[in-house]
Amino acid sequence: MSRISVRGFAVASATAVTAVGSVVGVASGSVAQPNDAEATASDATLLADLPVGQQAQVQTASLAQQAGYQAIAADEGAKKDAEEAARKAAAKTAVAKKEAAEKAAKERAEAKTKASRSAGDFPVQSSYSVSQIQAMAAQMVPSGQFQCFSNIVDHESSWNYHAVNASSGAYGLFQALPAGKYASAGADWQTNPATQIKWGLNYMDSRYGSPCEAWSFWQANHWY
């Protein structure tokens, strides 16, 4: 490359940097010196002395170089942003998993405690109102499963522990068929709704996994 073409390339670089807002200086963190403006003006004068075709070539080369610097800077910025986003997402996921695990452990402990309750934990009465039976169920069914449990009883018996299906003989809160199935939870199943509740909860857990899974099945089939 001739001396004039080398000089022209340098001039074009300086001029192009000025034209695009000193991209290279900004990207590298350098600070412009007071004499930069004078040097640029001088270089611009020399560039003007070159043939028009050569001016275009050196300017194009210089601008391409500046574009390359810009692309590198943009890539670095995007990489840092992606890394930061990934860190935040990982932290959020870890917190969510911890909270889910703690919630599950709490529900298991609650279910274990409530499942241990029996008909003997409630005072024996000659009859029970709907609100009393629901209160019993609330003490025996995990809180997160109670609404699903209640939905099934609502549809099966409207919380009538003496309900009988005239055509099939299904009986009680859960319309067990045959009715004698309740006996596995206690001999007083005909007179004590707590015994029926214990049987119904055990049935839903063993057959479907939980009252809410049983309710999902009921909604799809209208039986469970």
C-alpha positions as CSV (number, residue, x, y, z in Angstrom):
1,M,0.0,0.0,0.0
2,S,1.4,3.4,-0.9
3,R,2.1,6.1,1.6
4,I,-0.8,8.2,0.4
5,S,-3.2,5.2,0.6
6,V,-2.1,4.4,4.2
7,R,-2.6,8.0,5.1
8,G,-5.9,8.0,3.4
9,F,-7.1,5.0,5.3
10,A,-6.1,6.6,8.6
11,V,-7.8,9.9,7.6
12,A,-10.9,8.0,6.6
13,S,-10.9,6.2,9.9
14,A,-10.7,9.4,11.9
15,T,-13.4,11.0,9.7
16,A,-15.7,8.0,9.9
17,V,-15.3,7.9,13.6
18,T,-16.4,11.5,13.8
19,A,-19.4,10.8,11.5
20,V,-20.7,7.9,13.6
21,G,-20.2,9.6,17.0
22,S,-16.8,8.3,17.9
23,V,-18.1,4.8,18.2
24,V,-14.6,3.2,18.7
25,G,-13.7,5.6,21.5
26,V,-16.9,5.0,23.3
27,A,-16.7,1.2,23.0
28,S,-13.1,1.1,24.3
29,G,-13.7,3.6,27.0
30,S,-11.0,6.0,25.7
31,V,-11.3,9.8,26.2
32,A,-10.9,12.3,23.4
33,Q,-7.9,14.6,23.6
34,P,-8.1,18.3,23.0
35,N,-6.1,18.1,19.8
36,D,-8.3,15.4,18.3
37,A,-10.5,17.9,16.6
38,E,-7.5,19.6,14.9
39,A,-6.1,16.3,13.8
40,T,-9.5,15.3,12.4
41,A,-9.9,18.5,10.5
42,S,-6.4,18.2,9.1
43,D,-7.0,14.5,8.1
44,A,-10.3,15.5,6.5
45,T,-8.4,18.0,4.3
46,L,-6.0,15.4,3.2
47,L,-8.8,13.0,2.4
48,A,-10.3,15.6,0.2
49,D,-7.1,15.6,-1.8
50,L,-7.6,11.9,-2.8
51,P,-9.5,10.9,-5.9
52,V,-13.2,10.5,-5.4
53,G,-13.1,6.7,-6.0
54,Q,-10.3,6.2,-3.5
55,Q,-12.1,8.3,-0.9
56,A,-15.1,6.1,-1.2
57,Q,-13.0,3.0,-0.8
58,V,-11.2,4.0,2.3
59,Q,-14.4,5.5,3.9
60,T,-16.2,2.2,3.2
61,A,-13.4,0.2,4.8
62,S,-13.3,2.4,7.8
63,L,-17.1,2.4,8.3
64,A,-17.1,-1.4,8.0
65,Q,-14.4,-1.5,10.7
66,Q,-16.6,0.7,13.0
67,A,-19.6,-1.5,12.3
68,G,-17.6,-4.5,13.4
69,Y,-16.6,-2.8,16.7
70,Q,-20.3,-1.9,17.3
71,A,-21.4,-5.5,16.6
72,I,-18.8,-6.8,19.2
73,A,-19.9,-4.3,21.8
74,A,-23.6,-5.2,21.1
75,D,-22.8,-8.9,21.4
76,E,-21.0,-8.4,24.7
77,G,-23.9,-6.4,26.1
78,A,-26.4,-9.0,24.9
79,K,-24.3,-11.8,26.5
80,K,-24.2,-10.0,29.9
81,D,-28.0,-9.3,29.7
82,A,-28.6,-13.0,29.0
83,E,-26.4,-14.2,31.8
84,E,-28.1,-11.8,34.3
85,A,-31.6,-13.0,33.1
86,A,-30.5,-16.6,33.5
87,R,-29.3,-15.9,37.0
88,K,-32.5,-14.3,38.0
89,A,-34.6,-17.1,36.5
90,A,-32.6,-19.7,38.3
91,A,-33.0,-17.9,41.6
92,K,-36.7,-17.5,41.0
93,T,-37.1,-21.2,40.2
94,A,-35.1,-22.2,43.3
95,V,-37.4,-20.1,45.5
96,A,-40.5,-21.5,43.9
97,K,-39.3,-25.1,44.4
98,K,-38.4,-24.4,48.0
99,E,-41.9,-22.9,48.7
100,A,-43.6,-25.8,46.9
101,A,-41.6,-28.3,48.9
102,E,-42.5,-26.5,52.2
103,K,-46.1,-26.3,51.2
104,A,-46.2,-30.0,50.3
105,A,-44.5,-31.0,53.6
106,K,-47.0,-28.9,55.5
107,E,-50.0,-30.5,53.7
108,R,-48.6,-34.0,54.4
109,A,-48.2,-33.2,58.1
110,E,-51.7,-31.8,58.2
111,A,-53.2,-34.7,56.4
112,K,-51.4,-37.2,58.7
113,T,-52.7,-35.4,61.8
114,K,-56.3,-35.1,60.5
115,A,-56.3,-38.7,59.2
116,S,-55.5,-39.9,62.7
117,R,-58.8,-38.5,64.0
118,S,-61.6,-41.0,64.5
119,A,-65.3,-41.0,65.3
120,G,-64.3,-41.2,69.0
121,D,-62.8,-37.7,68.8
122,F,-66.2,-36.2,68.4
123,P,-69.1,-36.3,71.0
124,V,-71.8,-38.8,70.2
125,Q,-75.2,-37.3,69.5
126,S,-78.5,-38.6,68.6
127,S,-78.6,-36.6,65.4
128,Y,-76.3,-34.1,63.6
129,S,-77.1,-31.0,61.5
130,V,-75.5,-30.3,58.2
131,S,-73.3,-27.6,59.7
132,Q,-72.1,-30.0,62.4
133,I,-71.2,-32.7,59.9
134,Q,-69.3,-30.2,57.7
135,A,-67.4,-29.0,60.8
136,M,-66.4,-32.6,61.5
137,A,-65.2,-33.0,57.9
138,A,-63.2,-29.8,58.1
139,Q,-61.3,-31.3,61.1
140,M,-60.6,-34.5,59.2
141,V,-59.9,-33.4,55.6
142,P,-56.8,-31.4,54.7
143,S,-57.7,-27.8,54.1
144,G,-56.4,-27.8,50.5
145,Q,-58.7,-30.7,49.7
146,F,-61.8,-29.8,51.6
147,Q,-63.6,-27.9,48.9
148,C,-63.3,-30.8,46.5
149,F,-64.4,-33.2,49.2
150,S,-67.4,-31.0,50.0
151,N,-68.4,-30.8,46.3
152,I,-68.6,-34.6,46.1
153,V,-70.7,-34.8,49.3
154,D,-73.0,-32.0,48.0
155,H,-73.7,-33.9,44.9
156,E,-74.0,-37.4,46.4
157,S,-76.1,-36.8,49.5
158,S,-76.4,-33.0,50.3
159,W,-74.6,-33.9,53.6
160,N,-77.4,-36.2,54.7
161,Y,-75.7,-39.1,56.5
162,H,-78.9,-41.2,56.3
163,A,-79.5,-40.6,52.6
164,V,-80.6,-43.8,50.7
165,N,-80.9,-44.3,47.0
166,A,-84.2,-46.0,46.5
167,S,-83.2,-47.8,43.4
168,S,-79.7,-49.0,44.3
169,G,-79.6,-48.9,48.0
170,A,-76.5,-46.7,48.1
171,Y,-76.2,-45.1,51.5
172,G,-74.9,-42.2,53.5
173,L,-72.8,-39.2,52.8
174,F,-70.9,-40.9,50.0
175,Q,-73.6,-43.2,48.7
176,A,-71.5,-46.3,49.4
177,L,-72.7,-49.4,47.7
178,P,-73.2,-51.7,49.4
179,A,-73.8,-49.7,52.5
180,G,-71.8,-52.1,54.6
181,K,-68.5,-50.8,53.2
182,Y,-68.6,-48.1,55.8
183,A,-68.0,-50.8,58.5
184,S,-64.3,-50.8,57.6
185,A,-64.1,-47.4,59.3
186,G,-66.2,-48.2,62.3
187,A,-69.1,-50.2,63.6
188,D,-71.2,-47.1,64.2
189,W,-71.3,-46.0,60.6
190,Q,-75.1,-45.9,60.5
191,T,-75.3,-43.4,63.3
192,N,-72.0,-41.5,63.3
193,P,-71.2,-39.2,60.3
194,A,-67.6,-39.0,61.5
195,T,-67.2,-42.7,60.7
196,Q,-68.6,-42.2,57.2
197,I,-66.3,-39.2,56.7
198,K,-63.3,-41.2,57.6
199,W,-64.4,-44.0,55.2
200,G,-65.1,-41.5,52.4
201,L,-61.7,-39.8,52.8
202,N,-59.9,-43.1,52.8
203,Y,-61.8,-44.2,49.7
204,M,-60.9,-41.0,47.7
205,D,-57.3,-41.2,48.7
206,S,-56.8,-44.9,48.0
207,R,-58.8,-44.9,44.7
208,Y,-57.9,-41.5,43.2
209,G,-55.0,-40.1,45.2
210,S,-56.9,-37.2,46.8
211,P,-60.4,-35.7,47.1
212,C,-59.5,-33.2,44.4
213,E,-58.5,-36.0,42.0
214,A,-61.8,-37.8,42.9
215,W,-63.7,-34.6,42.2
216,S,-62.0,-34.2,38.8
217,F,-63.2,-37.7,37.9
218,W,-66.7,-37.0,39.2
219,Q,-66.9,-33.9,37.0
220,A,-66.0,-36.0,33.9
221,N,-68.2,-39.0,34.7
222,H,-70.8,-37.8,37.3
223,W,-69.9,-40.7,39.5
224,Y,-66.7,-41.7,41.3
